[in-house]
Amino acid sequence: PDITVIGHTDRVGTDQANDVLSLQRAQRVQELLIQRGVAAERISVAGRGERETLVPTADGVAEPRNRRVEVSVR
C-alpha cells in the first residue's frame, strides 16, 4: 500500500512555525511506521500547518483537535 502522512496544527503560533511543527509531527509518525516494518519508500509526508483545521477557530486559539496527524492508506 501507499501511505500518506499529513501533520496539522492549531492556530496558535506563526504560519511558519506551524508549517515546521506540522511537518515534524508527520515525520515522527513516518518514523514509527518504518520502525514497525513499513517500507520508507511507500510513505509520503506533508505538513499543512494551520490551513486545514477540523474545528474552525480564530487565530491564536488553542484547539487540541486541530493538532493531529492524518494517515491515509491506499
N, CA, C and O atoms as a Tripos MOL2 file, in Angstrom:
@<TRIPOS>MOLECULE
protein
  296   295    74     0     0
PROTEIN
NO_CHARGES

@<TRIPOS>ATOM
      1 N           0.8220   -1.2100    0.0000 N.3       1 PRO1
      2 CA          0.0000    0.0000    0.0000 C.3       1 PRO1
      3 C           0.8620    1.2680    0.0000 C.2       1 PRO1
      4 O           2.0060    1.2580    0.4530 O.2       1 PRO1
      5 N           0.2920    2.3460   -0.5130 N.am      2 ASP2
      6 CA          0.9280    3.6490   -0.4120 C.3       2 ASP2
      7 C           0.3120    4.3730    0.7700 C.2       2 ASP2
      8 O          -0.9020    4.3390    0.9700 O.2       2 ASP2
      9 N           1.1610    5.0310    1.5540 N.am      3 ILE3
     10 CA          0.7150    5.6840    2.7730 C.3       3 ILE3
     11 C           1.0630    7.1640    2.7040 C.2       3 ILE3
     12 O           2.1910    7.5350    2.3800 O.2       3 ILE3
     13 N           0.0800    8.0030    3.0140 N.am      4 THR4
     14 CA          0.2900    9.4400    3.1000 C.3       4 THR4
     15 C           0.0850    9.8570    4.5500 C.2       4 THR4
     16 O          -0.9240    9.5190    5.1700 O.2       4 THR4
     17 N           1.0510   10.5940    5.0810 N.am      5 VAL5
     18 CA          1.0020   11.0690    6.4600 C.3       5 VAL5
     19 C           1.0120   12.5930    6.4170 C.2       5 VAL5
     20 O           1.9480   13.2000    5.8970 O.2       5 VAL5
     21 N          -0.0370   13.2090    6.9680 N.am      6 ILE6
     22 CA         -0.1610   14.6630    6.9280 C.3       6 ILE6
     23 C          -0.3120   15.2020    8.3440 C.2       6 ILE6
     24 O          -1.2120   14.8090    9.0860 O.2       6 ILE6
     25 N           0.5940   16.1160    8.7010 N.am      7 GLY7
     26 CA          0.5450   16.7470   10.0200 C.3       7 GLY7
     27 C          -0.2100   18.0590    9.9840 C.2       7 GLY7
     28 O          -0.2260   18.7550    8.9680 O.2       7 GLY7
     29 N          -0.8410   18.3930   11.1100 N.am      8 HIS8
     30 CA         -1.6340   19.6140   11.2450 C.3       8 HIS8
     31 C          -1.3470   20.2670   12.5930 C.2       8 HIS8
     32 O          -0.8390   19.6220   13.5110 O.2       8 HIS8
     33 N          -1.6770   21.5530   12.7020 N.am      9 THR9
     34 CA         -1.5510   22.2770   13.9720 C.3       9 THR9
     35 C          -2.8250   23.0660   14.2290 C.2       9 THR9
     36 O          -3.7030   23.1690   13.3730 O.2       9 THR9
     37 N          -2.8990   23.6220   15.4440 N.am     10 ASP10
     38 CA         -3.9840   24.5630   15.7100 C.3      10 ASP10
     39 C          -3.5340   25.9490   15.2440 C.2      10 ASP10
     40 O          -2.5320   26.0630   14.5380 O.2      10 ASP10
     41 N          -4.2500   26.9870   15.6240 N.am     11 ARG11
     42 CA         -3.9670   28.3220   15.0950 C.3      11 ARG11
     43 C          -3.1400   29.1700   16.0560 C.2      11 ARG11
     44 O          -3.1340   30.3960   15.9500 O.2      11 ARG11
     45 N          -2.4450   28.5330   16.9890 N.am     12 VAL12
     46 CA         -1.5320   29.2380   17.8850 C.3      12 VAL12
     47 C          -0.1520   29.2510   17.2350 C.2      12 VAL12
     48 O           0.3100   28.2170   16.7530 O.2      12 VAL12
     49 N           0.5060   30.3940   17.2160 N.am     13 GLY13
     50 CA          1.8340   30.4870   16.6290 C.3      13 GLY13
     51 C           1.7960   31.0620   15.2280 C.2      13 GLY13
     52 O           0.7290   31.2790   14.6540 O.2      13 GLY13
     53 N           2.9840   31.3030   14.6890 N.am     14 THR14
     54 CA          3.0840   31.8820   13.3510 C.3      14 THR14
     55 C           2.8320   30.8200   12.2890 C.2      14 THR14
     56 O           2.9400   29.6220   12.5470 O.2      14 THR14
     57 N           2.4970   31.2790   11.1030 N.am     15 ASP15
     58 CA          2.2940   30.3460    9.9830 C.3      15 ASP15
     59 C           3.5510   29.5200    9.7350 C.2      15 ASP15
     60 O           3.4780   28.3090    9.5240 O.2      15 ASP15
     61 N           4.7010   30.1840    9.7630 N.am     16 GLN16
     62 CA          5.9670   29.4880    9.5080 C.3      16 GLN16
     63 C           6.2400   28.4350   10.5830 C.2      16 GLN16
     64 O           6.6160   27.3080   10.2600 O.2      16 GLN16
     65 N           6.0590   28.7850   11.8410 N.am     17 ALA17
     66 CA          6.2960   27.8290   12.9300 C.3      17 ALA17
     67 C           5.3300   26.6540   12.8400 C.2      17 ALA17
     68 O           5.7210   25.5110   13.0800 O.2      17 ALA17
     69 N           4.0810   26.9220   12.4980 N.am     18 ASN18
     70 CA          3.0980   25.8470   12.3840 C.3      18 ASN18
     71 C           3.3910   24.9340   11.2040 C.2      18 ASN18
     72 O           3.1480   23.7300   11.2830 O.2      18 ASN18
     73 N           3.9070   25.4840   10.1130 N.am     19 ASP19
     74 CA          4.2980   24.6390    8.9810 C.3      19 ASP19
     75 C           5.4110   23.6760    9.3950 C.2      19 ASP19
     76 O           5.3730   22.4930    9.0550 O.2      19 ASP19
     77 N           6.3910   24.1820   10.1230 N.am     20 VAL20
     78 CA          7.5040   23.3410   10.5860 C.3      20 VAL20
     79 C           6.9900   22.2910   11.5610 C.2      20 VAL20
     80 O           7.3260   21.1130   11.4360 O.2      20 VAL20
     81 N           6.1830   22.7030   12.5240 N.am     21 LEU21
     82 CA          5.6690   21.7780   13.5420 C.3      21 LEU21
     83 C           4.8100   20.6800   12.9100 C.2      21 LEU21
     84 O           4.9290   19.5120   13.2810 O.2      21 LEU21
     85 N           3.9620   21.0430   11.9760 N.am     22 SER22
     86 CA          3.1020   20.0320   11.3610 C.3      22 SER22
     87 C           3.9180   19.0180   10.5690 C.2      22 SER22
     88 O           3.5950   17.8300   10.5690 O.2      22 SER22
     89 N           4.9610   19.4700    9.9000 N.am     23 LEU23
     90 CA          5.8270   18.5400    9.1790 C.3      23 LEU23
     91 C           6.5740   17.6310   10.1530 C.2      23 LEU23
     92 O           6.7340   16.4400    9.8860 O.2      23 LEU23
     93 N           7.0290   18.1740   11.2690 N.am     24 GLN24
     94 CA          7.7140   17.3540   12.2780 C.3      24 GLN24
     95 C           6.7790   16.2840   12.8290 C.2      24 GLN24
     96 O           7.2040   15.1500   13.0540 O.2      24 GLN24
     97 N           5.5330   16.6220   13.0440 N.am     25 ARG25
     98 CA          4.5580   15.6290   13.5210 C.3      25 ARG25
     99 C           4.4090   14.4990   12.5130 C.2      25 ARG25
    100 O           4.4110   13.3230   12.8790 O.2      25 ARG25
    101 N           4.2820   14.8580   11.2570 N.am     26 ALA26
    102 CA          4.1330   13.8370   10.2160 C.3      26 ALA26
    103 C           5.3780   12.9700   10.1120 C.2      26 ALA26
    104 O           5.2760   11.7540    9.9480 O.2      26 ALA26
    105 N           6.5430   13.5800   10.2050 N.am     27 GLN27
    106 CA          7.7930   12.8220   10.1220 C.3      27 GLN27
    107 C           7.9410   11.8640   11.2990 C.2      27 GLN27
    108 O           8.4920   10.7750   11.1360 O.2      27 GLN27
    109 N           7.4640   12.2430   12.4700 N.am     28 ARG28
    110 CA          7.5370   11.3430   13.6320 C.3      28 ARG28
    111 C           6.6700   10.1070   13.4070 C.2      28 ARG28
    112 O           7.0800    8.9910   13.7260 O.2      28 ARG28
    113 N           5.4860   10.3060   12.8620 N.am     29 VAL29
    114 CA          4.6220    9.1610   12.5630 C.3      29 VAL29
    115 C           5.2650    8.2950   11.4850 C.2      29 VAL29
    116 O           5.1910    7.0680   11.5500 O.2      29 VAL29
    117 N           5.8910    8.9230   10.5000 N.am     30 GLN30
    118 CA          6.6110    8.1710    9.4720 C.3      30 GLN30
    119 C           7.6820    7.2960   10.1210 C.2      30 GLN30
    120 O           7.8120    6.1210    9.7780 O.2      30 GLN30
    121 N           8.4400    7.8530   11.0410 N.am     31 GLU31
    122 CA          9.4730    7.0790   11.7390 C.3      31 GLU31
    123 C           8.8710    5.8780   12.4550 C.2      31 GLU31
    124 O           9.4290    4.7820   12.4080 O.2      31 GLU31
    125 N           7.7460    6.0770   13.1120 N.am     32 LEU32
    126 CA          7.0910    4.9690   13.8250 C.3      32 LEU32
    127 C           6.6360    3.8770   12.8590 C.2      32 LEU32
    128 O           6.7720    2.6890   13.1530 O.2      32 LEU32
    129 N           6.1020    4.2750   11.7180 N.am     33 LEU33
    130 CA          5.6760    3.2850   10.7290 C.3      33 LEU33
    131 C           6.8710    2.4950   10.2010 C.2      33 LEU33
    132 O           6.7830    1.2790   10.0320 O.2      33 LEU33
    133 N           7.9700    3.1670    9.9430 N.am     34 ILE34
    134 CA          9.1790    2.4920    9.4590 C.3      34 ILE34
    135 C           9.6980    1.5210   10.5080 C.2      34 ILE34
    136 O          10.1100    0.4080   10.1800 O.2      34 ILE34
    137 N           9.6800    1.9390   11.7720 N.am     35 GLN35
    138 CA         10.1190    1.0520   12.8610 C.3      35 GLN35
    139 C           9.2650   -0.2060   12.9390 C.2      35 GLN35
    140 O           9.7250   -1.2460   13.4090 O.2      35 GLN35
    141 N           8.0370   -0.1100   12.4850 N.am     36 ARG36
    142 CA          7.1280   -1.2540   12.5270 C.3      36 ARG36
    143 C           7.1190   -2.0440   11.2260 C.2      36 ARG36
    144 O           6.2750   -2.9180   11.0260 O.2      36 ARG36
    145 N           8.0710   -1.7280   10.3370 N.am     37 GLY37
    146 CA          8.2660   -2.5500    9.1620 C.3      37 GLY37
    147 C           7.6970   -2.0380    7.8570 C.2      37 GLY37
    148 O           7.7750   -2.7320    6.8430 O.2      37 GLY37
    149 N           7.1280   -0.8460    7.8500 N.am     38 VAL38
    150 CA          6.6190   -0.2880    6.6000 C.3      38 VAL38
    151 C           7.8120    0.2650    5.8080 C.2      38 VAL38
    152 O           8.6540    0.9710    6.3630 O.2      38 VAL38
    153 N           7.8780   -0.0510    4.5340 N.am     39 ALA39
    154 CA          8.9760    0.4170    3.6900 C.3      39 ALA39
    155 C           8.9080    1.9400    3.5390 C.2      39 ALA39
    156 O           7.8570    2.5000    3.2290 O.2      39 ALA39
    157 N          10.0400    2.5920    3.7630 N.am     40 ALA40
    158 CA         10.1040    4.0570    3.7330 C.3      40 ALA40
    159 C           9.6350    4.6320    2.4070 C.2      40 ALA40
    160 O           8.9960    5.6840    2.3780 O.2      40 ALA40
    161 N           9.9470    3.9520    1.3060 N.am     41 GLU41
    162 CA          9.5660    4.4780    0.0030 C.3      41 GLU41
    163 C           8.0580    4.4460   -0.2370 C.2      41 GLU41
    164 O           7.5730    5.0490   -1.1950 O.2      41 GLU41
    165 N           7.3270    3.7640    0.6080 N.am     42 ARG42
    166 CA          5.8720    3.7020    0.4910 C.3      42 ARG42
    167 C           5.1830    4.8610    1.2090 C.2      42 ARG42
    168 O           3.9760    5.0500    1.0640 O.2      42 ARG42
    169 N           5.9410    5.6340    1.9780 N.am     43 ILE43
    170 CA          5.3580    6.6710    2.8350 C.3      43 ILE43
    171 C           5.7160    8.0580    2.3040 C.2      43 ILE43
    172 O           6.8890    8.3690    2.0970 O.2      43 ILE43
    173 N           4.7050    8.8770    2.0890 N.am     44 SER44
    174 CA          4.9440   10.2820    1.7720 C.3      44 SER44
    175 C           4.4320   11.1220    2.9390 C.2      44 SER44
    176 O           3.4140   10.7920    3.5480 O.2      44 SER44
    177 N           5.1380   12.2060    3.2490 N.am     45 VAL45
    178 CA          4.7610   13.0510    4.3770 C.3      45 VAL45
    179 C           4.5710   14.4900    3.9110 C.2      45 VAL45
    180 O           5.1820   14.9380    2.9410 O.2      45 VAL45
    181 N           3.7110   15.1940    4.6250 N.am     46 ALA46
    182 CA          3.4750   16.6100    4.3520 C.3      46 ALA46
    183 C           2.9990   17.2810    5.6290 C.2      46 ALA46
    184 O           2.4390   16.6380    6.5170 O.2      46 ALA46
    185 N           3.2300   18.5680    5.7060 N.am     47 GLY47
    186 CA          2.7160   19.3780    6.7970 C.3      47 GLY47
    187 C           1.7880   20.4390    6.2450 C.2      47 GLY47
    188 O           2.1310   21.1250    5.2820 O.2      47 GLY47
    189 N           0.6230   20.5820    6.8400 N.am     48 ARG48
    190 CA         -0.3580   21.5610    6.3720 C.3      48 ARG48
    191 C          -0.4630   22.7600    7.3140 C.2      48 ARG48
    192 O          -1.2270   23.6880    7.0510 O.2      48 ARG48
    193 N           0.2990   22.7440    8.4070 N.am     49 GLY49
    194 CA          0.2200   23.8610    9.3460 C.3      49 GLY49
    195 C          -1.1880   24.0140    9.8760 C.2      49 GLY49
    196 O          -1.8320   23.0450   10.2770 O.2      49 GLY49
    197 N          -1.6580   25.2630    9.8720 N.am     50 GLU50
    198 CA         -2.9960   25.5550   10.3950 C.3      50 GLU50
    199 C          -4.0310   25.7370    9.2820 C.2      50 GLU50
    200 O          -5.1210   26.2500    9.5350 O.2      50 GLU50
    201 N          -3.7060   25.3280    8.0710 N.am     51 ARG51
    202 CA         -4.5770   25.5970    6.9240 C.3      51 ARG51
    203 C          -5.8110   24.6990    6.8290 C.2      51 ARG51
    204 O          -6.7910   25.0860    6.1930 O.2      51 ARG51
    205 N          -5.7940   23.5350    7.4280 N.am     52 GLU52
    206 CA         -6.9260   22.6010    7.2970 C.3      52 GLU52
    207 C          -7.4010   22.1560    8.6760 C.2      52 GLU52
    208 O          -7.2540   20.9930    9.0510 O.2      52 GLU52
    209 N          -7.9660   23.0890    9.4180 N.am     53 THR53
    210 CA         -8.4150   22.7750   10.7760 C.3      53 THR53
    211 C          -9.6820   21.9190   10.7440 C.2      53 THR53
    212 O         -10.5100   22.0380    9.8410 O.2      53 THR53
    213 N          -9.8090   21.0620   11.7420 N.am     54 LEU54
    214 CA        -11.0450   20.2950   11.9240 C.3      54 LEU54
    215 C         -12.1110   21.1590   12.5840 C.2      54 LEU54
    216 O         -13.2870   21.1160   12.2230 O.2      54 LEU54
    217 N         -11.6690   21.9420   13.5570 N.am     55 VAL55
    218 CA        -12.5650   22.8070   14.3170 C.3      55 VAL55
    219 C         -12.2030   24.2550   13.9900 C.2      55 VAL55
    220 O         -11.1240   24.7140   14.3680 O.2      55 VAL55
    221 N         -13.0690   24.9770   13.3040 N.am     56 PRO56
    222 CA        -12.7580   26.3610   12.9710 C.3      56 PRO56
    223 C         -12.6060   27.2100   14.2460 C.2      56 PRO56
    224 O         -13.4600   27.1720   15.1320 O.2      56 PRO56
    225 N         -11.5210   27.9630   14.3200 N.am     57 THR57
    226 CA        -11.2820   28.8530   15.4530 C.3      57 THR57
    227 C         -10.6720   30.1520   14.9360 C.2      57 THR57
    228 O         -10.2160   30.2420   13.7970 O.2      57 THR57
    229 N         -10.6800   31.1400   15.7980 N.am     58 ALA58
    230 CA        -10.0000   32.3950   15.4810 C.3      58 ALA58
    231 C          -8.4950   32.1730   15.5890 C.2      58 ALA58
    232 O          -8.0410   31.2250   16.2300 O.2      58 ALA58
    233 N          -7.7380   33.0450   14.9640 N.am     59 ASP59
    234 CA         -6.2820   32.9660   15.0340 C.3      59 ASP59
    235 C          -5.8440   33.1000   16.4890 C.2      59 ASP59
    236 O          -6.3560   33.9440   17.2240 O.2      59 ASP59
    237 N          -4.8930   32.2620   16.8990 N.am     60 GLY60
    238 CA         -4.3610   32.3050   18.2510 C.3      60 GLY60
    239 C          -5.1010   31.4450   19.2630 C.2      60 GLY60
    240 O          -4.6890   31.3640   20.4200 O.2      60 GLY60
    241 N          -6.1850   30.8010   18.8490 N.am     61 VAL61
    242 CA         -6.9670   29.9630   19.7640 C.3      61 VAL61
    243 C          -6.4280   28.5380   19.7460 C.2      61 VAL61
    244 O          -6.3080   27.9170   18.6900 O.2      61 VAL61
    245 N          -6.1060   28.0310   20.9350 N.am     62 ALA62
    246 CA         -5.6250   26.6540   21.0620 C.3      62 ALA62
    247 C          -6.8140   25.6940   20.9580 C.2      62 ALA62
    248 O          -7.7950   25.8320   21.6880 O.2      62 ALA62
    249 N          -6.7180   24.7380   20.0620 N.am     63 GLU63
    250 CA         -7.7650   23.7250   19.9010 C.3      63 GLU63
    251 C          -7.0920   22.3760   19.7040 C.2      63 GLU63
    252 O          -6.5770   22.0950   18.6220 O.2      63 GLU63
    253 N          -7.0890   21.5310   20.7420 N.am     64 PRO64
    254 CA         -6.3770   20.2560   20.6740 C.3      64 PRO64
    255 C          -6.7910   19.3630   19.5090 C.2      64 PRO64
    256 O          -5.9580   18.6250   18.9840 O.2      64 PRO64
    257 N          -8.0430   19.4090   19.0970 N.am     65 ARG65
    258 CA         -8.4940   18.5390   17.9990 C.3      65 ARG65
    259 C          -7.8760   18.9250   16.6590 C.2      65 ARG65
    260 O          -7.8730   18.1240   15.7240 O.2      65 ARG65
    261 N          -7.3530   20.1460   16.5590 N.am     66 ASN66
    262 CA         -6.6870   20.5560   15.3210 C.3      66 ASN66
    263 C          -5.2260   20.1190   15.2850 C.2      66 ASN66
    264 O          -4.6080   20.1200   14.2200 O.2      66 ASN66
    265 N          -4.6750   19.7510   16.4190 N.am     67 ARG67
    266 CA         -3.2850   19.2720   16.4930 C.3      67 ARG67
    267 C          -3.3170   17.7560   16.2870 C.2      67 ARG67
    268 O          -3.5600   16.9870   17.2160 O.2      67 ARG67
    269 N          -3.0650   17.3580   15.0460 N.am     68 ARG68
    270 CA         -3.2570   15.9450   14.7180 C.3      68 ARG68
    271 C          -2.3760   15.5340   13.5400 C.2      68 ARG68
    272 O          -1.7580   16.3640   12.8730 O.2      68 ARG68
    273 N          -2.3440   14.2200   13.3130 N.am     69 VAL69
    274 CA         -1.7090   13.6470   12.1320 C.3      69 VAL69
    275 C          -2.7290   12.7230   11.4830 C.2      69 VAL69
    276 O          -3.3310   11.8800   12.1480 O.2      69 VAL69
    277 N          -2.9170   12.8880   10.1870 N.am     70 GLU70
    278 CA         -3.8090   12.0250    9.4280 C.3      70 GLU70
    279 C          -2.9910   11.0330    8.6200 C.2      70 GLU70
    280 O          -2.0110   11.4070    7.9760 O.2      70 GLU70
    281 N          -3.3930    9.7720    8.6530 N.am     71 VAL71
    282 CA         -2.7120    8.7290    7.8990 C.3      71 VAL71
    283 C          -3.7140    8.1350    6.9190 C.2      71 VAL71
    284 O          -4.7880    7.6740    7.3050 O.2      71 VAL71
    285 N          -3.3430    8.1560    5.6520 N.am     72 SER72
    286 CA         -4.1880    7.6010    4.5970 C.3      72 SER72
    287 C          -3.4480    6.4350    3.9480 C.2      72 SER72
    288 O          -2.2920    6.5600    3.5420 O.2      72 SER72
    289 N          -4.1380    5.3000    3.8590 N.am     73 VAL73
    290 CA         -3.5530    4.1010    3.2600 C.3      73 VAL73
    291 C          -4.3480    3.7670    2.0110 C.2      73 VAL73
    292 O          -5.5720    3.6430    2.0550 O.2      73 VAL73
    293 N          -3.6300    3.6210    0.8770 N.am     74 ARG74
    294 CA         -4.3060    3.2630   -0.3800 C.3      74 ARG74
    295 C          -3.6910    2.0220   -0.9450 C.2      74 ARG74
    296 O          -4.1120    1.5490   -2.0010 O.2      74 ARG74
@<TRIPOS>BOND
     1     1     2 1
     2     2     3 1
     3     3     4 2
     4     3     5 am
     5     5     6 1
     6     6     7 1
     7     7     8 2
     8     7     9 am
     9     9    10 1
    10    10    11 1
    11    11    12 2
    12    11    13 am
    13    13    14 1
    14    14    15 1
    15    15    16 2
    16    15    17 am
    17    17    18 1
    18    18    19 1
    19    19    20 2
    20    19    21 am
    21    21    22 1
    22    22    23 1
    23    23    24 2
    24    23    25 am
    25    25    26 1
    26    26    27 1
    27    27    28 2
    28    27    29 am
    29    29    30 1
    30    30    31 1
    31    31    32 2
    32    31    33 am
    33    33    34 1
    34    34    35 1
    35    35    36 2
    36    35    37 am
    37    37    38 1
    38    38    39 1
    39    39    40 2
    40    39    41 am
    41    41    42 1
    42    42    43 1
    43    43    44 2
    44    43    45 am
    45    45    46 1
    46    46    47 1
    47    47    48 2
    48    47    49 am
    49    49    50 1
    50    50    51 1
    51    51    52 2
    52    51    53 am
    53    53    54 1
    54    54    55 1
    55    55    56 2
    56    55    57 am
    57    57    58 1
    58    58    59 1
    59    59    60 2
    60    59    61 am
    61    61    62 1
    62    62    63 1
    63    63    64 2
    64    63    65 am
    65    65    66 1
    66    66    67 1
    67    67    68 2
    68    67    69 am
    69    69    70 1
    70    70    71 1
    71    71    72 2
    72    71    73 am
    73    73    74 1
    74    74    75 1
    75    75    76 2
    76    75    77 am
    77    77    78 1
    78    78    79 1
    79    79    80 2
    80    79    81 am
    81    81    82 1
    82    82    83 1
    83    83    84 2
    84    83    85 am
    85    85    86 1
    86    86    87 1
    87    87    88 2
    88    87    89 am
    89    89    90 1
    90    90    91 1
    91    91    92 2
    92    91    93 am
    93    93    94 1
    94    94    95 1
    95    95    96 2
    96    95    97 am
    97    97    98 1
    98    98    99 1
    99    99   100 2
   100    99   101 am
   101   101   102 1
   102   102   103 1
   103   103   104 2
   104   103   105 am
   105   105   106 1
   106   106   107 1
   107   107   108 2
   108   107   109 am
   109   109   110 1
   110   110   111 1
   111   111   112 2
   112   111   113 am
   113   113   114 1
   114   114   115 1
   115   115   116 2
   116   115   117 am
   117   117   118 1
   118   118   119 1
   119   119   120 2
   120   119   121 am
   121   121   122 1
   122   122   123 1
   123   123   124 2
   124   123   125 am
   125   125   126 1
   126   126   127 1
   127   127   128 2
   128   127   129 am
   129   129   130 1
   130   130   131 1
   131   131   132 2
   132   131   133 am
   133   133   134 1
   134   134   135 1
   135   135   136 2
   136   135   137 am
   137   137   138 1
   138   138   139 1
   139   139   140 2
   140   139   141 am
   141   141   142 1
   142   142   143 1
   143   143   144 2
   144   143   145 am
   145   145   146 1
   146   146   147 1
   147   147   148 2
   148   147   149 am
   149   149   150 1
   150   150   151 1
   151   151   152 2
   152   151   153 am
   153   153   154 1
   154   154   155 1
   155   155   156 2
   156   155   157 am
   157   157   158 1
   158   158   159 1
   159   159   160 2
   160   159   161 am
   161   161   162 1
   162   162   163 1
   163   163   164 2
   164   163   165 am
   165   165   166 1
   166   166   167 1
   167   167   168 2
   168   167   169 am
   169   169   170 1
   170   170   171 1
   171   171   172 2
   172   171   173 am
   173   173   174 1
   174   174   175 1
   175   175   176 2
   176   175   177 am
   177   177   178 1
   178   178   179 1
   179   179   180 2
   180   179   181 am
   181   181   182 1
   182   182   183 1
   183   183   184 2
   184   183   185 am
   185   185   186 1
   186   186   187 1
   187   187   188 2
   188   187   189 am
   189   189   190 1
   190   190   191 1
   191   191   192 2
   192   191   193 am
   193   193   194 1
   194   194   195 1
   195   195   196 2
   196   195   197 am
   197   197   198 1
   198   198   199 1
   199   199   200 2
   200   199   201 am
   201   201   202 1
   202   202   203 1
   203   203   204 2
   204   203   205 am
   205   205   206 1
   206   206   207 1
   207   207   208 2
   208   207   209 am
   209   209   210 1
   210   210   211 1
   211   211   212 2
   212   211   213 am
   213   213   214 1
   214   214   215 1
   215   215   216 2
   216   215   217 am
   217   217   218 1
   218   218   219 1
   219   219   220 2
   220   219   221 am
   221   221   222 1
   222   222   223 1
   223   223   224 2
   224   223   225 am
   225   225   226 1
   226   226   227 1
   227   227   228 2
   228   227   229 am
   229   229   230 1
   230   230   231 1
   231   231   232 2
   232   231   233 am
   233   233   234 1
   234   234   235 1
   235   235   236 2
   236   235   237 am
   237   237   238 1
   238   238   239 1
   239   239   240 2
   240   239   241 am
   241   241   242 1
   242   242   243 1
   243   243   244 2
   244   243   245 am
   245   245   246 1
   246   246   247 1
   247   247   248 2
   248   247   249 am
   249   249   250 1
   250   250   251 1
   251   251   252 2
   252   251   253 am
   253   253   254 1
   254   254   255 1
   255   255   256 2
   256   255   257 am
   257   257   258 1
   258   258   259 1
   259   259   260 2
   260   259   261 am
   261   261   262 1
   262   262   263 1
   263   263   264 2
   264   263   265 am
   265   265   266 1
   266   266   267 1
   267   267   268 2
   268   267   269 am
   269   269   270 1
   270   270   271 1
   271   271   272 2
   272   271   273 am
   273   273   274 1
   274   274   275 1
   275   275   276 2
   276   275   277 am
   277   277   278 1
   278   278   279 1
   279   279   280 2
   280   279   281 am
   281   281   282 1
   282   282   283 1
   283   283   284 2
   284   283   285 am
   285   285   286 1
   286   286   287 1
   287   287   288 2
   288   287   289 am
   289   289   290 1
   290   290   291 1
   291   291   292 2
   292   291   293 am
   293   293   294 1
   294   294   295 1
   295   295   296 2
@<TRIPOS>SUBSTRUCTURE
     1 PRO1         2 RESIDUE 1 A PRO
     2 ASP2         6 RESIDUE 1 A ASP
     3 ILE3        10 RESIDUE 1 A ILE
     4 THR4        14 RESIDUE 1 A THR
     5 VAL5        18 RESIDUE 1 A VAL
     6 ILE6        22 RESIDUE 1 A ILE
     7 GLY7        26 RESIDUE 1 A GLY
     8 HIS8        30 RESIDUE 1 A HIS
     9 THR9        34 RESIDUE 1 A THR
    10 ASP10       38 RESIDUE 1 A ASP
    11 ARG11       42 RESIDUE 1 A ARG
    12 VAL12       46 RESIDUE 1 A VAL
    13 GLY13       50 RESIDUE 1 A GLY
    14 THR14       54 RESIDUE 1 A THR
    15 ASP15       58 RESIDUE 1 A ASP
    16 GLN16       62 RESIDUE 1 A GLN
    17 ALA17       66 RESIDUE 1 A ALA
    18 ASN18       70 RESIDUE 1 A ASN
    19 ASP19       74 RESIDUE 1 A ASP
    20 VAL20       78 RESIDUE 1 A VAL
    21 LEU21       82 RESIDUE 1 A LEU
    22 SER22       86 RESIDUE 1 A SER
    23 LEU23       90 RESIDUE 1 A LEU
    24 GLN24       94 RESIDUE 1 A GLN
    25 ARG25       98 RESIDUE 1 A ARG
    26 ALA26      102 RESIDUE 1 A ALA
    27 GLN27      106 RESIDUE 1 A GLN
    28 ARG28      110 RESIDUE 1 A ARG
    29 VAL29      114 RESIDUE 1 A VAL
    30 GLN30      118 RESIDUE 1 A GLN
    31 GLU31      122 RESIDUE 1 A GLU
    32 LEU32      126 RESIDUE 1 A LEU
    33 LEU33      130 RESIDUE 1 A LEU
    34 ILE34      134 RESIDUE 1 A ILE
    35 GLN35      138 RESIDUE 1 A GLN
    36 ARG36      142 RESIDUE 1 A ARG
    37 GLY37      146 RESIDUE 1 A GLY
    38 VAL38      150 RESIDUE 1 A VAL
    39 ALA39      154 RESIDUE 1 A ALA
    40 ALA40      158 RESIDUE 1 A ALA
    41 GLU41      162 RESIDUE 1 A GLU
    42 ARG42      166 RESIDUE 1 A ARG
    43 ILE43      170 RESIDUE 1 A ILE
    44 SER44      174 RESIDUE 1 A SER
    45 VAL45      178 RESIDUE 1 A VAL
    46 ALA46      182 RESIDUE 1 A ALA
    47 GLY47      186 RESIDUE 1 A GLY
    48 ARG48      190 RESIDUE 1 A ARG
    49 GLY49      194 RESIDUE 1 A GLY
    50 GLU50      198 RESIDUE 1 A GLU
    51 ARG51      202 RESIDUE 1 A ARG
    52 GLU52      206 RESIDUE 1 A GLU
    53 THR53      210 RESIDUE 1 A THR
    54 LEU54      214 RESIDUE 1 A LEU
    55 VAL55      218 RESIDUE 1 A VAL
    56 PRO56      222 RESIDUE 1 A PRO
    57 THR57      226 RESIDUE 1 A THR
    58 ALA58      230 RESIDUE 1 A ALA
    59 ASP59      234 RESIDUE 1 A ASP
    60 GLY60      238 RESIDUE 1 A GLY
    61 VAL61      242 RESIDUE 1 A VAL
    62 ALA62      246 RESIDUE 1 A ALA
    63 GLU63      250 RESIDUE 1 A GLU
    64 PRO64      254 RESIDUE 1 A PRO
    65 ARG65      258 RESIDUE 1 A ARG
    66 ASN66      262 RESIDUE 1 A ASN
    67 ARG67      266 RESIDUE 1 A ARG
    68 ARG68      270 RESIDUE 1 A ARG
    69 VAL69      274 RESIDUE 1 A VAL
    70 GLU70      278 RESIDUE 1 A GLU
    71 VAL71      282 RESIDUE 1 A VAL
    72 SER72      286 RESIDUE 1 A SER
    73 VAL73      290 RESIDUE 1 A VAL
    74 ARG74      294 RESIDUE 1 A ARG
